[in-house]
Amino acid sequence: MQRREFLKFAAILGGAGAFPQILSADPGNTLSGFKAIVLVDLRGGNDALNTFIPTGSDSKTGYGNYVKQRASGIAIPDNDLMGDLRNLVGESGYLEIGSESANPYNVGGTDEAKHYMKGFYLLNRHFDSKIAVNAMMPELAYWLDRGRGAVIQNVGNIAAPYTKSELLSDKSKLPPSLFAHNIQNLLAHLGVSSSMTVPTGWLGKLADQWGDVNGDTIYEMNINLSGYGIERAMFGANTSPMNYSFSGPTRLGKHLNSDYEEWVNKTRKAGDKDPFRNLAASLRRKSYAETIQTLIDWDAIGEDTELKGITDVYGNKIYDNEEVTTIQMAMSAPINKRVVESFKTAAKLIAIAKRKNFKRIALSINVPGFDQHSRLKQDHSVRLRGLSLGIDAFMRAMEAKGWLDEVAVVSLSDFSRSVAGNDDGSDHAWGGAQFVLGAVNAGNYGQFPDLTVGSDLDISRKSRGRFIPSTSYSEYYGKILEWFGAASDEIDNALPERQNFDLTRTDLNFMA
C-alpha cells in the first residue's frame, strides 16, 4: 500500500471511530442462553403475492380479488397441493427416495413455468387457510405446516403510520426514491425509512451497544456470508462484520505462509522505525493468524459426525460436498449454488458459535435476482426453488442439533411487486409479506392489504396496486431484537423510528 493510500485508509478508520459509542452495562452478563439471527435479503424486490398467495375468502384481501386484480396470466391457479405433500412426506419428514411418486414436481420436461403455475400449498394449520406457499417451495411449506414459521403481512419502508391522503399531500413523508432498488434496499438495512444518510445499520448499532458480547474472540457478533457485497445492516460505528465466503472461510495457498514470513522479514528490519511499515506488518500478521484460526474452527466442525449425517428431505447428505442440484426436478436454468451453500455455511457457523459458548451471533445472506419485470413464471420459479432448498438444509441442521428454538431466519426485500402485472411480470411496488422461521409463534401477522387496485392503500398514480405498508421495517425488526435480548433503549437506538408506531400492537407478536 502506498503511503498516501495508507493515510487515506487511516483517516477513514479514524472517522468511523469518531462516532459516539453507546455501550450497555456489561451485556455479556445480562444475556441468557444462545440466540442467532439469519438475515435473508431477497435482493431486487420479491413478488410477495406469488410467494405467499392470499387464499382467504374476504372480498378485498382474499384469493378472488387476488386473481381479479392480477388479471395478467401470472396469478397462481387454485390447486391445493398440501395434501399430496403431507402424504409424500408422512410422519418421518422425508420423501420416499427413488420413487417417481415422491417427486412434488413430477410434471415432466424442463418447463419451470409449468411447475410455477401448478398450484400452491395451502397453509390450513396455524395460518387459518388465508395464505398458501408457491408450488416451487414444498420444503418451505413443510416447515410452515409444522408450525415453524410466521408470515408478516404488508411490511415496508415507512417512517410513521401515514394515510394515503397524507402521503399524497406531503411527498416529504414518502421514503426517498421510493421505487429505486438500491435506495429502498439500503433503507431496509439501515432500519430508517426517512433518510439514506444514516451511516450505520440496525444490527450494527446493536453490536456497537453490546461491545464484546461474545468475549475476547476474533469473531464479530455480525458475520456476512454474501459473495455479492457486505450487507449494510451489519455495520456499526465502532464495529464491522466479519466477511465469509458463501462456502466458508477462504482457503490459503500452501505458499502463503512462507511468502508472508519473507514479507515480514523484509519490511520489519531490526531497528526499523517506520511506523507505517510496522503497523502494516502487524495488521498483516494479525489477519493471517485470524484466517488460520477460522480454518481450524471450520475443519473441526466439519468433523462433527452429527452434522455430517444430516440429510435433506430427499435423503441427500447436506454436507457431502457434492454439487448442488435442482433436487428431483429438471429445470432449464440452474438454481443459484451460492444461495444453498450460504445457508449450509450459516448452520456451520452457528455450530462454531455454540462450541465456543458465544451468546449472540447475526449472519446475513444475500439472495439476488428478484427483479422480474418479465418472465416471472420462468425466473421467479428458479429463485424460489433455490431459496426453499437453502432454507430446508439450514432448518434440518438446526433441528438435528436441537437448536430450532434458538434461531430466527428473517427475510427482507427492497420492496414487493405491483398487483397489476406487466404482461408476464410485475413492477416495483412497496409493502409486501415477509417471513420468519425458527423460534416463532406460527401463523399470519400484521394486516392483510386490500388488494383492490386504486384502494386506500394503493399509492400508485396509474392504479397499479402499490400498497402503503401497514407494518414498518422498524416495527418488524423491533420484535426480532426483543427476542434477541435487546432492552427497549437499545432497540430505540438501533431503530429510532420505531417510537412513531403503536408499540402495544398485539398482531405482531410473532416471536416465541
Buried (B, 14 or more C-beta within 10 A) or exposed (E): EEEEEBEEEEEEEEEBEEEEEBEBEEBBEEBEEBBBBBBBBBBBBBBBBBBBBBBBEBEBBBBBBBBBBBEBEBBBEBEBBBEBBBEBBEEEEBBBEEEEEBBBBEBEEEBBBBBBBBBBBBBBBBBEBBBBBBBBBBBBBBBBBBBBBBBBBBBBBBBBBBEBEEBEEEEEBBBBEBBBBEBBBBBBBBBBBBEBEBBBBBBBBBBBBBBBBBEEBEBBBBBBBBBBEBBBBBBBBBBBBBBBBBBBBEEEEEEEEEEBEEBBEEBBEEEEEEEBBEEBBEEBBEEBEBBBBBBEBBEEBBEBEEBEEBBBBBEBEBBEEEEBBBBBBEBEBEBBBBBBBBBBBBBBBBBBBBEEEBBBBBBBBBBBBBBBBEEBBBBBBBBBBBBBBBBBBBBBBBBBBEBBBBBBBBBBBBBBBBBBBBEBBBBBBBBBBBBBBBBBEBBBBBBBBBBBBEBEBBBBEEBBBBBBBBBBBBBBBBBBBBBBBBBEEBBBBBBBBBEBBEEEBEEBBBBE
